[in-house]
Amino acid sequence: MFDMKEKLALFCNVKVGSVIENMDAESLYAVPVELEKQGFAKTVCGKLGLEEKSPDLSEWNAMLEKERNILNTFTIGIIGKYVELFDSYLSLVEGLKHAGIHTNSDIKIRWINAETVTEDNVAEIFEGLSAAVVPGGFGERGVEGKINAISYARKNKIPMLGLGLGMQCAIIEFSRNVLNLEGANSTEFNPETKYPVVHRWNGEKKYYNKTKTIRLGASPCKIQKDTKAYEIYNEDVIYERHRNKYEFNNEYRELIQGKGLLLSGFSVDEVLVEIIEFDKNVHPWFLAVQYHPEFKSRPNKPHPIFMSLLTHLCENK
């Protein structure tokens, strides 16, 4: 009597040795190990006419062992407008979890609809959060809620990470509440704002894609020394992936830096602002970037920004 693999091979017209079972595993990242136990690499190499080699999974297995050894649990709030569609932020969630694995931490995500965050309820919404992340996005919906969340995190010294639009909202919040530029905004949301601290940059088009409407893909970023950003990367120039249409308005550069918000990363010609942060004497961990580090994070090589955030949480739990 045929066993299941023989039956599948017969009806699918493949060899029995080519039937690989994709079994349930303890975690998503354990699946490659389970596949390799069945000779997955050997089978694929044979089909492609390549030299048969067994993959070195020692680093991967070490990562899995860390994932099993949980010592900490942190709840991180993601304040966005697509929170009903979790996959919209899948790269971000996985990036946080990658850093969680390497700090022996279980990451719990609290989904926060930015449209619901007001000055009156933000304290209740943030109760129990270890940190907050404001991710990227386009359009006006939910922006004021993101600004309210950033303001609360800044004033109450809650670890805060802004990505893409999250950085732009941090600039708007600081301009309104610290610089007292009433109504400061991005021209994306209010083209007539008196204080356009974020705007469509009309300078050199080399930064944008062929349509000249969006900065897309990897770009170099020069990091200022003696900053948290430099401490995180420990490199003078990094490459990160972008997806943005609006930029910090350089007319406000001197004013913002004079009030304590550090501009710590720039395009290599120092025209575009890429990273902002507060000194640790002002805020224990507050960083916002124009780019998207989640796109470069890997389970066995977490992005240094996420690692910095999780390391800070572990050291201050």
C-alpha positions, 0 to 999 in steps of 0.5 A, a space after each residue: 500500500 502506498 504511503 503518502 509520499 509515494 501517492 503524491 509522487 504518483 499523482 504529481 508525476 515527480 520522484 518520491 525523493 522530490 516530495 518534501 513535507 512542509 511541516 508545522 514548526 515552532 516558528 516561521 524561522 524554524 521551517 528552513 531547518 525542518 526542510 533541510 532535515 529532509 534533504 531539501 538542498 540536495 534535492 534542489 541542487 540535483 534538479 538544477 545540475 549543481 554540485 550537491 552541498 549541505 548548507 551551513 545552518 550553524 548561524 541560523 540554528 544559533 539564532 533559533 536557540 536565541 529565539 527559544 530562550 526568551 528573557 524579556 517581554 516588551 509591548 511596542 505600539 505601532 501608530 498607523 492608519 493601516 492597522 486593520 491590515 497587519 500585512 501593511 506593516 509586516 516588514 516593520 513587525 518582523 524587523 522588530 522581532 528580528 532584534 527581539 530574537 537577538 536580545 532574547 525578547 518577545 515582542 508584543 505588538 499593540 496596533 493603534 489606529 492613528 485616527 483615534 489618538 487625541 490629546 485627551 486619550 493619548 495617555 490611556 492609549 500609551 499605558 503599558 507600552 515599552 516603546 512606540 513606532 510611527 511608520 511611513 505612509 502617504 496622505 493626511 488621514 491619521 496625521 494629527 493622531 501621529 503627531 499627538 502620539 509623538 508629542 506624548 512620547 517626547 514629553 514623557 520620555 517614552 522610547 520613540 522611533 519614527 520612519 519616513 512620514 514618522 520623521 516628518 510628523 516628529 518635525 511638525 510636532 517639534 515645530 509646533 510645540 517647542 518652536 511655537 510655530 503655530 500651525 506648522 505643517 507639511 505642504 502635503 497636508 496643508 499647502 497654505 501653511 504659514 510654516 512649511 517645515 516639510 515640503 516638496 523639495 524642488 532642488 536637484 532631481 538626481 535624488 528621485 526616480 525617473 518620474 521625478 516624483 518620489 525618492 525610491 531605493 537605496 541612497 547614501 547617508 552621511 552620519 554626524 559623529 558624536 550622535 546616537 545615529 553614529 553610535 548605532 551604525 558606527 560608520 561614516 556613510 550608510 546606504 538605506 532604502 527610501 520611499 518618500 515624496 516630501 523632505 525637511 525644509 532646510 529654511 528651518 534647519 538653523 532654528 530647529 538645531 538651536 532648540 535641541 533637536 539634532 540633525 544627525 544624518 544627511 545626504 552625502 552633499 548635506 542637502 537633505 536631512 535623513 536622521 533626527 534625534 534628541 541627545 540622551 540628556 534630553 530624551 533617553 531614546 528618540 530617533 526618526 529617519 526619513 528612510 525605511 530600515 525595516 526593508 534591510 532587516 533579516 532574522 539572522 542580521 537584525 537592523 542596527 536601529 531596531 537592535 539599538 531600540 531593543 538593547 535600550 529596552 533590555 537595559 532599562 526594563 
